[in-house]
Amino acid sequence: MPARAEETPLTTTAGSWPFFLEKWYVDTLLDDGSIVIVLLGRLRVLGLERARLTAELHRPDGTTVRGSAAVGTIRRGAAGRTFDGGRLEPTELTWRTPTLSGRLRLTPRYPATQLGDPLVRDGSRQLRWIVEVPDAEVDGELAWDGQRLAVKGRGYRDYLALDLLPWRVPLRELHWGRAACGAHACCWVRQRLEKRVLEGTWRDGAMTSGYEPPALERERVIQRGPVADLPLMRIGPLRSVLRRLARDPQQTRTVSRATLDGERGWAVHEAVQWR
């Protein structure tokens, strides 16, 4: 039975001065191994705020279509969030950039979940990570350069908010992934902090402690490089300062074949290392 829209709400965090990062990550795995990834976020540093959307289509043959655009202010409304060129609602995302536009409609299969909220706290500051849509049926369309692609697959949405000062973020290593295989789905995370390790695995509606990714094979790297090079993090001359203060985290994102309970499907997973 699909989850109700009120069971997959958009999260709200006020954030603190002088640093606040808030972003939504949305992806869709297609049957042929393609993946659509959309990031919507805002970064506020010393009162200077930038909001941006990026969209990517990665095909199995290695071709990639990318789009990126500043979106003005991300505005909160009764139905969700609106921004220049699009909107994000509990079950729909639409966007427009000069090189890749689209619409994704999500029918969530399960309600939102979390490993802990917040994951990390330092006084009044915190790191939040909430899986708003752990698994969904998705249909929609992408458009670019006179081409159109119908999208049908399995989707996911999570939310991250961080107002910990960059030099006080205790993360040393992060592993995250999610898979959809036939009737089954799972999401896994391991965060190695300075003094402890946080682990959790969500599978077919239940969150448990422990780190249990599915069997993965035929890995295809779709992104590798410094987190500071992501378009959302490009905030003028402050970018290089933040990169050094945050210990220059490096990210690798991969698409793989996955198997859950004997059913084959696809997974996207990533590793982030702090220096």
N, C-alpha and C positions, 0 to 999 in steps of 0.2 A: 504493500500500500504506500503511495507516494507521501512524503512529508508535507505538511501544510506550510504555507508561506510564513506564518508566524513562528514556525519552528526553525526557520533559517534566516533570522533577521540580520540586518547590517549593524555592525557593532559601532559604538561611539566612544571616543576617548578624548578628553579635553587637552591633555598634554601640558607640559610645564616649560617655562623659560629656563635656559636659552636655547634648548635643542629639543626638537620633536619630529619624529618620523612616523608617518601613518600610511599604510598601503594595503590594497586588496590585490590578491593574485588569483586569476581565473584561468583555468586551462580546459581543453577538451582533447581527448585522445580519440582519433578516428580509427576505423577498422583496418585501414591500410598501413598504419604506423605513423601517419602524419600527426602533428600536434599543433594546436593553436594555443598561444600563451598571451594573456593580456595583463598588464600591470597598470593600476591606477593608484597614484599616491601623491602625497605632499610632504615637503621637507621645509621645516622652519628653523632657522639658525639666527640668533641674535636679532630677532624681529623681521628678518628677511625671509619671505615665504615663496616657494615655487611649487606648482602642481603640474603634473605631466602624466600623460598616458602613453604607453608603448604597447604595440601589438606585433606578434610574430607568427608566421606560419612556416613550420619546418616540415619538409617533405622527405619521404624515405630515400629519394635519390640524392639528397644533400642540398637541394635548392631551398632557398629561404626567401620569404617576402617579409619585409619589415616596415612598420609605420611608427611614427613618434610625433607628438604634438604637445605644446603647452596648452593647458585647459583652463587657464584663469583660476577662479576660485571654485573649490569643490563645495557645493552648497547642500545643506541638509534640508530635506523636505519630508512631507508626510509619507510619500511613496518610496523614498530612498535618497539617492544623491544625484544632483544634476551638475553638469560642468559644460564648458564650452565644447560643443560638438557631440554631446552624448549624455547618457544617464546610466546609472547603476541602480537597479531595484533588486529585491530579494530573489526574483526568478528571471531577471532579464538584464542584459548588458548591451547597449548600443554605443558605437563610437565612430568618429570620422577623423582620419588623418590624411595628409596629402597623398600618401602612398599605400595605405591599407585601411579599409573601413569594414565594419561588419555589425552583425547582430547575433547574439547567442541567447536562446531561450532555454532555461533550465527547469527540468522537472525533478526536484530533489527526491531521492529514494530513501533518505534518512534525515533525521534532525541534526542540528549542529552539535559539535562535540568539542572537548578541550582536554588537554593533559593537566592543566592547572591554570588558574587565573588569579593573579598574574603568574607567569612562569618564574620571574625573578623580580624581587623588590629591593630597593635601596632607599630607605626612608620613605619619602612620598613619591619617589620615582619608580618606574616599573617597565618591564618588558611583558607585553601581552601577545599571545598567539592563539587564535581561535579558529577552528575549522568550521566555518559557517555552513558549507555544503560539502560533506565528505564524499558524496557520490550522487550523480544526477544523470538522467537522460537529457541529451542536448540536441537541439536542432537549430539551424540558423543559416546564415549566408555570409560569405566574405566577398569583397570587391576590391580589385586593384588593376590599374593599367588596362582598363577595358575588359578585364576577365572577371568571371564570377565563379564561385565554388560553393555548392551546397554543403553544409556542415551537418553531420549526424554522428554522434558518438557519445562518449561518457565524460562528464564534466566534474569539476571540483572548484571550490572557492575557499580561500582562507584570508584571514585578516591579521596584520601585525601592527602593533603600536609600540613605540620605543621613545621614552624621554629620559632614560639613563644618560648621563654624560658620556660621550664617546670613549673617553679614556678610563671610564669605570665600568664598561660593559664586561662582565666576567666570562664571556664565552671564549673558548679556545678552539672548539671544533663542533661542527654541526653536520648531521646527516639526516636528510628528510627524503621521503618518497611517497608515492601513491600509485596504486595499480587498480585496474578494472579488468576482470576476466569473467565473461559470461554473466552468471547470476551473482558473482562475488566481487567484493571490493575491499581494499584495505589501504591504510595510511600508517606510516611509521616515522618515528623521529628519535634521534639520540642527540643530546646536547651535553658536551663535556665542558663543565665550568671549572673555575679555579680549584674548588674544593669538593665537588660532587659531580655526579652524572645523572641527568634526567632522561628517562626512556619511557616510551609509550607506543602502543600499537592499537589502532582502531581497525576492527574487522567485522564487516557485515552487521554493523549497528552496536558493537560493544567495544569500549575502550579498556585496555588492560595495561598493567605495567610490564616492562620488558620490551626488548627490541627484536621483532620478528618479521623482517621483510620476506616476501615470497621468493621463490626460485627465479633468478634473473639470468638472461642470456642475450647474446647478440646486441651488445651495447653500442650505442651511437651517440657520441658527444655532440651536443648542439650549442653549447656555450662554455667558454673557459676564459677567465680573466679576472682582474680586480673588480670588486664590488663598486669601487669609486668610479669606474668607467661606465656604470649603468646610467642611462640618460637622466633618471630621477635624481641622481646624486651630483649632477653637474650644476653647481651653484656658484659659478664664477671663481674668483681667487680663493674662496673659502674651501673649495674642493680639495686642493692639495693639503691644506692644513688639517681638514677632517680626516683625510686618508692617513696621515701620519699619527694623529691622535687616536684613531680607532685601530691602529696596528695593521693597517692595510690588508683586510680580509680578501682571500682569493676564492672564487666560486667556480665549480664545475657542474654543469647540468647535463643529464644523460637521458636518452630514451632507450628502453630495453623491452624485449619480449619477457612476459611474466606468466607464471602458472600458479593458480589458486585452486585447491581442491580438484586438481585434475583438469581444470578448464584453462584454456590459453587466452591471453589477452596482451595488454601493453601496460608499461609503467613509465613514469617519469620520476627521476630522483636526482638529488644534488648533494654535493659535499662542499662545505665552506671551512677554510682553514684560516685562523688568525695567526699572524707572525709573532 
